[in-house]
Amino acid sequence: MKKIIVIMFFIFNSKIFAINLGALDTSFSNDGVTDGWVLDGVNGSSLSGQTIAVDRLGRILVAGVEVVFGQGFKVVVRRYLPDGTYDNTLDSEFLGNVLLEPKSNNIIKVGIELDELNGFFLGYSYNSCAGIDTCIDTIVYHISENGSILGGDSIVFDAGAVISSQDDDFVDMVYFTAEKKLAVAVDVKVDNSPTYNKDFGVAVFNILVGGGITPDTGFGSNGHSGCFFNQDNTGHNDTDEARAITANFEEETVIVGGWSFEGNGSASIGKNMSFCEFNLVSQNGNPPGTVIEKWSTEIMPDSPFIYDEEILYDLKYHTEYVETGSGLVGVKTIIATGIINGANSDDFALIKYFYDGMDWVPDTSFGPYGTGWARAGFSLLNGNNGFIDTEDVAKSLFIESEDGAILIGGYSEWYDTGNRRIAGALLKFTKNGILDKNWGDNKSGKTMVILDDITNIKIISDITIAGANESIFTTGTYPGAFSGNDSLLITKHINDSIFSGSFDD
């Protein structure tokens, strides 16, 4: 009997490893075809997905932008059942009509964040001045499970001397369930015409009993707080662009990340990944909204890349538990992803920081060379049998709770015999910043998401991981797929972390 058990174990294990981890899960579809992806299009308009989440019932919630020909832009919210079919229990049509107001000739960015009751928060920024792109405001709604509007509010920093032409662009948000607070990151334009700059901004809302939001006037200045850098010595404007927010729930802080213009490098256009940490509640004598730490990659040695550009797109806080003589000890860490500019192309980039008790410092045990950095890209064979380095853009980051594995979603762009190509890209790293060689195409740690025809352009905008099998879900855009118009795209990928981790720990 023992021999039979052993043989069955190896057969089972062989089948598991035969699965191409990171590949499309062909059980997921909405058209009866086993292809692993879902398209959603609308006659007379173009649709794109920007943000994705999976609720506690396994339903897939996607928000994005619809361009209604002859009318303008509006925000759309759709929900799908776990198998990919459309979920009509969410009143998407009602939401679409509400979110068409205020009418706009541009929607800047859209984001969703789940609450604890399968409802969600929806944030976006829109052009509030007809015909011009100099008045961008951010609005946040609290929406119930069935699509009812529980409440909403706008975020207006309007910093600087020229109040009539301020841009306050939505970035992202995080929800503190225990505290019932929503922290929203905003990219704030500070206009002092004829010059302007940009700062990192955070607005905090209290969540009302029964739903709805109201500004937390105890945070910063009437619910708002900001942070900026001044690294530019070239005479340009001081530009700090916020791109992501993450939360340290245990210590009740939020960290906003982005990049700051420095003007270094051979072309004087260098940028640094930059970070600001705000306390959500009073701590150590500091009132809520205090910037308790800020830092950037400016302090790192000059990179070997021609432009010295390190540009952040997403970041996540993560408590890493380390075995010591006195047991497991939690270490505060931050992982950030973006792009780093190389001599030939942009590559996906990762950097890791840990808190040493006084400051956030690079973790020099991270990455293949122990520098705190990791980078990766694709090299493809083109139609002329030559190799092409792709231009890579990281859009979203996810850290798996079980083993600290790091997943990046984004896209790669290249030209082949004069034709432009863009494909979605997924990369998986171990917690130590090494590409996971048990995962991806040919166990490379990388997967290029090519659906039916490589000549079409597909873009991944956001990723998440959910479910007992830890499936990867992405959303983005498939141009021209629906009556010649853009379609919202969702893909589902196999990601069994139990069997996929590399043994480099």
Secondary structure as UniProt FT lines:
FT   HELIX           2..18
FT   TURN            21..22
FT   TURN            26..27
FT   STRAND          37..40
FT   TURN            43..44
FT   STRAND          45..54
FT   TURN            56..57
FT   STRAND          60..68
FT   TURN            69..71
FT   STRAND          72..80
FT   TURN            82..83
FT   TURN            88..89
FT   HELIX           92..98
FT   TURN            99..100
FT   STRAND          107..114
FT   TURN            116..117
FT   STRAND          120..127
FT   TURN            130..131
FT   STRAND          136..143
FT   TURN            145..146
FT   STRAND          149..155
FT   HELIX           163..165
FT   STRAND          167..176
FT   TURN            177..180
FT   STRAND          181..192
FT   TURN            193..194
FT   STRAND          195..207
FT   TURN            209..210
FT   STRAND          213..215
FT   TURN            217..220
FT   TURN            222..223
FT   STRAND          224..227
FT   STRAND          239..248
FT   TURN            249..252
FT   STRAND          253..261
FT   TURN            265..268
FT   STRAND          271..279
FT   TURN            284..285
FT   TURN            288..289
FT   STRAND          291..296
FT   HELIX           297..299
FT   STRAND          309..324
FT   TURN            325..326
FT   STRAND          327..341
FT   STRAND          346..355
FT   STRAND          360..362
FT   TURN            364..365
FT   TURN            367..370
FT   STRAND          373..376
FT   STRAND          379..381
FT   TURN            383..384
FT   STRAND          387..389
FT   STRAND          391..399
FT   TURN            401..403
FT   STRAND          406..416
FT   TURN            417..418
FT   STRAND          419..429
FT   TURN            431..432
FT   TURN            437..438
FT   HELIX           441..443
FT   STRAND          446..449
FT   TURN            454..455
FT   STRAND          459..466
FT   TURN            467..470
FT   STRAND          471..482
FT   TURN            483..484
FT   STRAND          485..493
FT   HELIX           497..500
//
